[in-house]
Amino acid sequence: MFCSKFKEGRIMRSRQLTAEDKQALRELAKEWGKIISRRAFGEEGPGLDVTFTEMEAVAVEAARGLSEGTLEQMLQKQGQKLGATVACPECGTACAVESESRTLIVHDGVEVEHAEPACECRRCRRSFFPSASGVGFGSSRLQSVGASEGGDGGGGADVV
């Protein structure tokens, strides 16, 4: 159950969030909006000379930062669930898990730093990207666009 207090109200699930869970998260983010407003304009709020467009720009930047921080944290925690080795999906050989650092561009300029777990099987000479949870963006793993389209998927920024 999600409580209104941040430290007490943690959602710790491996399933999809319910409508109630999503609403509680939205309310938490809305409370953070009050903090963002104070940071941007002080305790008195924006002056009469500040336009709605300027206020909206502050909200958009805050939303980007919240998205980046949330996604980076979840990807990091998910990656920590992998062991030091995983079995090759082709031959079953234990392969060391290493990280390939990437910048993922998720949406609207949101850039997420991701240390993607990667393995190389020396026995069958296959590279693969193990999944911590078996759930990714529409597949069993997080995969860069370049890799899914036959590219090498290495380095640079990928769009998810």
C-alpha positions in Angstrom: 0.0 0.0 0.0 1.2 3.5 -0.8 1.1 6.0 2.0 1.3 9.8 1.6 4.6 10.1 3.5 7.6 9.6 1.3 9.8 7.5 3.5 6.9 5.3 4.7 5.1 4.9 1.4 7.3 2.8 -0.8 6.0 0.7 -3.6 8.2 -2.4 -3.8 6.7 -4.6 -6.6 7.8 -6.4 -9.7 4.4 -6.1 -11.3 2.7 -3.2 -13.1 1.4 -0.4 -10.9 -2.3 -0.2 -10.2 -4.3 3.0 -10.9 -4.2 3.8 -7.2 -0.4 3.4 -7.1 -0.1 5.7 -10.2 -2.3 8.3 -8.6 -0.3 8.2 -5.3 3.0 8.7 -7.3 1.4 11.6 -9.2 0.4 13.2 -5.9 3.9 12.8 -4.6 5.3 14.5 -7.7 2.7 17.2 -7.4 4.0 17.9 -3.9 7.6 18.2 -5.3 6.2 20.8 -7.7 5.7 23.1 -4.6 9.4 22.7 -3.8 10.4 23.4 -7.5 8.3 26.6 -7.5 10.0 27.8 -4.3 13.4 27.1 -5.8 12.6 28.9 -9.0 10.8 31.9 -7.7 11.2 32.0 -3.9 8.6 31.8 -1.2 6.4 34.6 -2.7 6.1 32.7 -6.0 6.5 34.2 -9.5 5.9 37.9 -10.0 3.2 39.4 -12.1 5.8 39.9 -14.9 6.3 36.2 -15.3 4.3 34.6 -18.1 2.6 31.3 -18.1 5.0 30.2 -20.8 7.9 31.0 -18.5 6.3 29.1 -15.6 5.6 26.1 -17.9 9.3 26.1 -19.0 10.3 25.7 -15.3 7.8 22.8 -14.9 9.0 21.1 -18.1 12.7 21.2 -16.9 11.6 19.9 -13.5 9.7 17.0 -15.1 12.7 16.2 -17.2 14.9 16.1 -14.2 12.4 13.9 -12.3 12.2 11.5 -15.2 15.9 11.3 -15.6 16.5 10.7 -11.9 13.7 8.2 -11.6 14.8 6.1 -14.6 18.5 6.2 -13.7 17.7 5.0 -10.2 15.4 2.2 -11.4 17.9 1.0 -14.1 20.7 1.0 -11.5 18.7 -1.0 -9.0 17.5 -3.4 -11.7 21.1 -4.0 -12.9 22.2 -4.7 -9.4 19.9 -7.8 -9.4 22.2 -9.5 -11.9 24.9 -11.8 -10.5 28.6 -11.6 -11.5 27.9 -14.2 -14.2 24.9 -15.2 -16.3 24.4 -18.2 -18.6 24.9 -17.7 -22.3 21.5 -18.2 -24.0 23.1 -20.1 -26.8 25.4 -22.7 -25.0 24.8 -22.2 -21.3 28.4 -21.2 -20.5 28.8 -18.9 -17.4 29.8 -15.5 -18.8 31.0 -12.5 -16.8 28.7 -9.5 -16.6 30.3 -6.2 -17.6 28.8 -2.7 -18.1 28.6 -0.7 -21.3 27.8 3.0 -20.5 25.3 4.6 -22.7 23.1 7.7 -22.8 19.5 6.8 -23.7 17.3 9.6 -25.0 13.8 8.5 -23.8 11.5 11.4 -24.8 11.3 15.2 -25.0 15.0 15.7 -24.3 15.1 13.3 -21.3 18.6 11.8 -21.3 19.3 8.8 -19.0 22.7 7.5 -18.2 22.6 3.7 -18.2 25.4 1.2 -17.5 23.9 -1.5 -19.6 24.9 -5.0 -18.5 26.6 -6.9 -21.3 28.2 -10.3 -21.7 30.4 -12.0 -24.3 30.5 -15.8 -24.5 34.0 -16.9 -25.3 32.8 -20.4 -26.1 30.3 -19.6 -28.9 31.6 -16.0 -29.6 28.2 -14.4 -28.9 27.6 -11.1 -27.3 24.3 -10.6 -25.4 22.6 -8.2 -23.0 21.1 -10.0 -20.0 18.0 -8.7 -18.4 17.7 -8.3 -14.6 14.0 -8.8 -14.7 13.1 -10.4 -18.0 11.1 -7.3 -18.7 12.3 -4.4 -21.0 10.9 -2.0 -23.5 8.6 -4.5 -25.3 11.2 -7.3 -25.2 13.0 -9.4 -22.7 15.9 -6.9 -22.4 16.8 -3.3 -22.8 18.2 -2.9 -26.3 19.5 0.1 -28.1 17.9 1.1 -31.4 21.1 0.5 -33.4 21.4 -3.1 -32.1 17.7 -3.9 -32.9 18.1 -2.6 -36.5 21.2 -4.6 -37.2 23.7 -1.9 -36.2 26.4 -2.4 -33.7 24.5 -0.5 -31.0 27.8 0.7 -29.5 28.4 4.0 -27.9 26.7 7.3 -28.3 23.1 8.1 -27.5 20.3 5.6 -28.2 16.6 6.4 -28.6 14.4 4.0 -26.7 
